[in-house]
Structure formats: C-alpha cells, structure tokens
Amino acid sequence: MIIKKIWAASCSPTGGTEHIVSLLAEEMGKCLKLPVHKISFTLPDERKKSCTFTEEDLLILGTPVYAGRIPNKILPDVDRSFEGNGTLAVAVSVFGNRNYDDGLMELALLLENHGFCVAAAAAAAARHAFSDDIGAGRPDKQDEEELRVFARKAAEKIREFSGEEKVVSGNKSACGVLALQITGHNPVGPYYTPLRADGQPAKFLKAKPVTDENLCNRCGTCAQVCPMGSISREDPSVVNGICIKCQACIRACPTQAKHFEDEAFLSHVEMLREHYTRRAANAFFL
C-alpha cells in the first residue's frame, strides 16, 4: 500500500474544527511528503456530496462535538457521505472545553463501519461556540504544538504501515477503536443533557437567534454561513428551519446584529462559564 494523497475533511460552522484538521493534515503532509486536499462538509450543499476513498488515500476527518457527540442534525450526512476501501483514517473530534464524551468514539466507529481503518484519533479543545470565555484563545500555541507532535507520531505510524501485507489486506491490527483504546462508550451513549445555572435541565431546543433590526444591514452573511440553511436570504431576521445553536451567524455578522435571548439557553451558557473555564486537556490515541 502506497498512500498518495491526504484528504482533510471537516464540518466547521465557526472555523475551529477546520483549523485543527488543517493543522494536522499539513503537518502530516510535510512528514509524509504528500499533497493535502481539503473537503468542507459544513454547508447544506456541501453535505449532499459523497466521497469514496481507496487504499491510496489517507482521510483526516473532523467534526465538532455538540452535547457530547457528533451534532445530531449533521450525523446522518456524515454517516452517508464517506466511504472507504481499507482506507487509513485519523478521527478528530473538536470540543468546546467541556468534554468530548462519546464524540470521538462515535466518529471512529462510524469510520470503521464505512470501510476505514482508524490509525489514530484525537480529541482537541477549542473555544466554545457559545462564549469567548469558555476555552478562551484555544487552540493556543501549547495546543498547536501538542497537535503537531501527535501529527508527526501518526505520520510515522502510517509510514511504518506502508508496504506491510497485513495493512494491504485490511487486517490492521494496530488500528481501530479497540487497538487505540479510544475513550468513550461502545455502543455510544445518549447526548449530554445541558444544564441551567441552577443544575436543572436546560430546555432550549427551539431557541433561535434574534436580529437587532437597528444593527442589521441586510448583507445576508448570516444566511450564507448557516449550516442548516435555515436563515432567510430575503429577510435575515427570519429563521425558517432548525437552529443547531452553532453560533455561525452570530460570529459571522459584521454588525453584531445577531444574538440569543432564550432564557434557558442563556442560563446554560452561564453554567458553562461557571464550571468550564478551566483548561481542558487534549486527548490523543495512537
């Protein structure tokens, strides 16, 4: 088996996952002297595409962690869009400084179920989408150095695989959820229940961003970046479809016209600020 290309694929509404996946891919590309090709499956049209890979490919696949797992509205598209044929893969889960729970396990199992051999896996902390105070500045220089070290070790492991008969045949004994001892439940458990500041369940599934009409200039940026395609392009104050609370519209708005007013959602954010501003550790599995 000779790997000829690295594919860096990510779902990244606010850019954190794409940044981390790209950093890993570029470092591995340097180590393996291979070109890196990027795939975004963040927006609705991007997620309609299907990608099939061979033994000559290496896939680095990254998703954000929402409530401890792959976002439930994105999961069906991830499950449908990637097919391997004995393809080596690196699973990457990016979490907002709380915990990755079963997110990485779920992604690794999904890859295994679609013909990939997971050679390495990482759970990387990033700034939480809900607040700049939660995981502030992450990934920072320390994180990026940890990620580069992991990428070099993963590249070396993959280099050692190349040409081995056991790898060519797909019997990659040093790959997979069991061999890597990835943290998480198998089978994957339920989604994490968000909590309010008082510790009670926070119910905000129907919460949607509000638009300050005095600030909105109708540029349509929010509609363009919404991963669910839920914001009206004709009237950006209208959210017709599902909101996954990714904050893409809020962070992309050039006039800061978008915000949340839902009391339960804001209480959950306050809980996160109170309990999860400490530095969460990255986790690497090789």
C-alpha positions in Angstrom: 0.0 0.0 0.0 1.4 3.4 -1.0 -0.6 6.4 0.1 -0.6 9.2 -2.5 -2.9 11.8 -1.1 -4.1 13.2 2.2 -7.7 14.4 2.5 -8.6 16.9 5.2 -12.4 16.9 5.7 -14.2 18.9 8.3 -17.6 20.2 9.4 -16.8 23.5 11.0 -19.6 26.1 11.5 -17.3 28.6 13.3 -13.9 27.5 12.0 -12.4 25.8 15.0 -12.6 22.2 13.6 -11.4 23.2 10.2 -8.4 25.0 11.7 -7.4 21.9 13.8 -7.9 19.4 11.0 -5.9 21.6 8.6 -3.0 21.9 11.0 -2.9 18.1 11.5 -3.1 17.5 7.7 -0.4 20.0 6.9 2.0 18.6 9.5 1.3 15.0 8.3 1.7 16.1 4.7 5.1 17.5 5.5 6.2 14.3 7.3 4.9 12.0 4.6 5.8 14.4 1.7 2.2 14.2 0.4 -0.2 16.7 -1.0 -3.2 17.8 1.1 -6.7 18.2 -0.4 -9.4 19.9 1.7 -13.1 19.0 1.9 -15.7 21.1 3.7 -19.0 19.5 4.6 -20.3 22.3 6.7 -23.0 23.8 4.4 -26.1 22.0 3.2 -25.0 21.8 -0.4 -21.5 20.5 0.7 -23.1 17.7 2.7 -25.1 16.5 -0.3 -21.8 15.2 -1.9 -20.5 11.7 -1.3 -16.8 10.8 -1.2 -15.2 7.4 -1.8 -11.6 6.7 -0.9 -9.1 3.9 -1.7 -6.0 2.4 -0.1 -4.0 5.2 -1.7 -5.8 7.8 0.3 -5.4 9.0 3.9 -8.5 10.7 5.4 -8.4 13.1 8.3 -12.0 13.6 9.3 -13.0 16.2 11.9 -16.4 17.1 13.4 -17.4 19.3 16.3 -18.8 17.9 19.5 -22.3 19.0 20.4 -23.7 17.7 23.7 -21.0 15.1 23.8 -21.5 13.6 20.4 -21.5 14.4 16.6 -24.2 17.0 16.1 -27.4 15.1 15.7 -28.6 17.1 12.6 -25.2 16.6 10.9 -24.7 12.9 11.9 -26.9 11.4 9.0 -24.9 13.3 6.4 -21.5 12.3 7.9 -22.8 8.7 8.0 -23.8 8.8 4.3 -21.0 10.9 2.8 -17.8 9.0 3.4 -16.9 5.5 2.1 -13.5 3.8 2.5 -12.0 0.7 1.0 -9.4 -0.3 3.5 -8.5 3.4 3.7 -6.4 4.6 6.6 -8.1 7.4 8.6 -7.5 9.8 11.5 -10.6 10.7 13.6 -10.7 14.2 15.1 -13.3 15.5 17.5 -13.2 19.1 18.5 -14.9 20.1 21.7 -15.6 23.4 23.4 -13.5 23.0 26.5 -16.2 21.0 28.4 -15.8 17.3 27.4 -15.8 15.2 24.2 -17.8 12.4 26.0 -18.6 9.9 23.3 -17.9 12.2 20.3 -14.6 10.7 19.3 -15.8 7.1 19.9 -18.8 7.8 17.7 -16.7 9.2 14.9 -14.2 6.4 15.0 -17.0 3.7 15.0 -18.7 5.5 12.1 -15.4 5.4 10.1 -14.9 1.7 10.8 -18.4 0.9 9.7 -17.7 2.6 6.4 -14.6 0.7 5.4 -11.9 2.9 7.1 -9.1 1.7 9.3 -8.7 4.3 12.1 -4.9 4.5 12.6 -5.0 7.5 15.1 -7.6 9.7 16.8 -7.6 13.0 18.6 -10.0 15.0 20.8 -8.9 18.6 20.7 -10.2 21.5 22.8 -11.2 24.8 21.2 -13.0 28.0 22.2 -16.6 27.2 22.9 -19.0 28.5 20.3 -21.4 29.8 23.0 -18.9 32.2 24.7 -15.3 33.5 24.2 -14.9 33.0 28.0 -15.1 29.2 27.7 -11.8 27.9 26.2 -10.6 31.4 25.5 -8.0 31.6 22.8 -7.9 27.9 22.1 -6.3 26.2 20.3 -3.4 28.2 21.6 0.4 27.8 21.0 0.6 24.9 23.5 -2.3 23.2 21.8 -0.8 23.6 18.4 2.5 22.1 19.5 0.7 19.1 21.0 -1.3 18.7 17.8 1.9 18.8 15.7 3.6 16.2 17.9 0.6 14.0 17.5 0.5 14.5 13.8 4.2 13.5 13.5 3.7 10.4 15.6 0.6 9.5 13.5 2.5 10.1 10.3 5.3 7.8 11.5 2.9 5.1 12.4 1.3 5.3 9.0 4.7 5.3 7.3 5.5 2.1 9.1 2.3 0.5 7.8 3.1 1.3 4.2 4.0 -1.8 2.3 3.1 -4.3 5.1 1.0 -7.2 3.9 -1.2 -7.1 7.0 -2.1 -3.5 6.1 -2.7 -4.1 2.5 -5.2 -6.9 3.3 -7.1 -4.6 5.6 -6.2 -6.6 8.8 -4.7 -3.6 10.5 -4.1 -5.0 14.0 -2.8 -1.7 15.3 -5.8 0.3 14.1 -9.4 0.7 15.3 -11.3 1.6 18.4 -10.1 -1.4 20.4 -6.4 -1.2 19.5 -6.3 2.6 20.1 -8.3 2.3 23.4 -10.3 5.4 22.5 -12.2 6.8 25.5 -16.0 6.6 25.3 -18.9 4.1 25.4 -19.3 1.4 22.7 -22.2 1.4 21.9 -22.4 5.2 22.1 -24.5 6.6 24.9 -27.1 9.4 24.8 -26.4 13.0 24.2 -25.4 15.1 27.2 -28.3 16.9 28.8 -27.5 20.7 29.0 -27.9 22.2 32.5 -29.1 25.5 33.7 -27.1 27.6 36.2 -29.1 26.0 39.0 -28.3 22.5 37.8 -31.7 21.7 36.4 -32.1 20.6 32.7 -32.0 23.4 30.3 -34.6 23.0 27.5 -33.8 25.3 24.6 -34.1 23.1 21.5 -36.5 25.6 19.9 -34.3 28.6 20.7 -33.3 30.6 17.6 -31.1 33.7 17.1 -32.7 37.1 17.3 -31.9 40.0 15.0 -31.5 43.6 16.1 -33.1 45.4 13.2 -31.3 48.7 14.2 -27.9 47.0 13.5 -28.8 44.6 10.7 -27.7 45.9 7.2 -29.3 43.0 5.3 -26.0 41.8 3.9 -27.1 38.2 4.1 -23.9 36.9 5.6 -25.7 35.0 8.3 -27.9 33.2 5.7 -24.7 32.2 3.7 -22.9 30.6 6.7 -25.9 28.8 8.3 -25.0 25.1 8.2 -28.7 24.2 8.2 -29.8 26.7 5.5 -32.4 27.9 8.0 -32.0 31.7 7.7 -34.0 33.6 5.1 -31.8 35.3 2.4 -34.6 37.7 1.7 -35.2 38.6 5.4 -32.2 37.6 7.6 -34.4 38.1 10.8 -36.5 35.1 9.8 -35.2 31.6 10.8 -37.5 29.2 9.0 -35.8 25.9 9.8 -33.9 24.1 12.5 -31.2 26.0 14.6 -28.4 23.9 16.0 -27.1 26.7 18.1 -23.7 26.6 16.3 -23.4 30.4 16.5 -22.1 30.7 13.0 -24.5 33.5 12.1 -23.6 35.4 15.3 -19.8 35.2 14.8 -20.0 36.0 11.1 -22.3 39.0 11.4 -20.3 42.1 10.6 -22.6 44.4 12.6 -23.1 42.1 15.6 -26.9 42.2 14.9 -27.5 38.5 15.9 -27.9 37.2 19.5 -29.8 34.8 21.6 -32.5 35.9 24.1 -33.8 32.5 25.2 -33.6 32.4 29.0 -32.9 28.6 29.2 -30.1 28.9 26.7 -28.5 31.9 28.4 -28.7 30.1 31.8 -26.9 27.1 30.2 -24.2 29.4 29.0 -23.8 30.9 32.5 -23.4 27.4 33.8 -20.7 26.6 31.3 -18.9 29.9 32.3 -19.0 28.9 35.9 -17.8 25.4 35.6 -15.8 25.0 32.4 -13.4 27.9 32.0 -10.6 25.7 33.3 -8.2 24.3 30.8 -9.5 21.1 29.4 -6.8 18.6 28.2 -6.5 17.4 24.7 -6.6 13.6 24.2 -4.5 11.6 21.7 -4.8 7.9 20.7 -2.1 6.1 18.7 
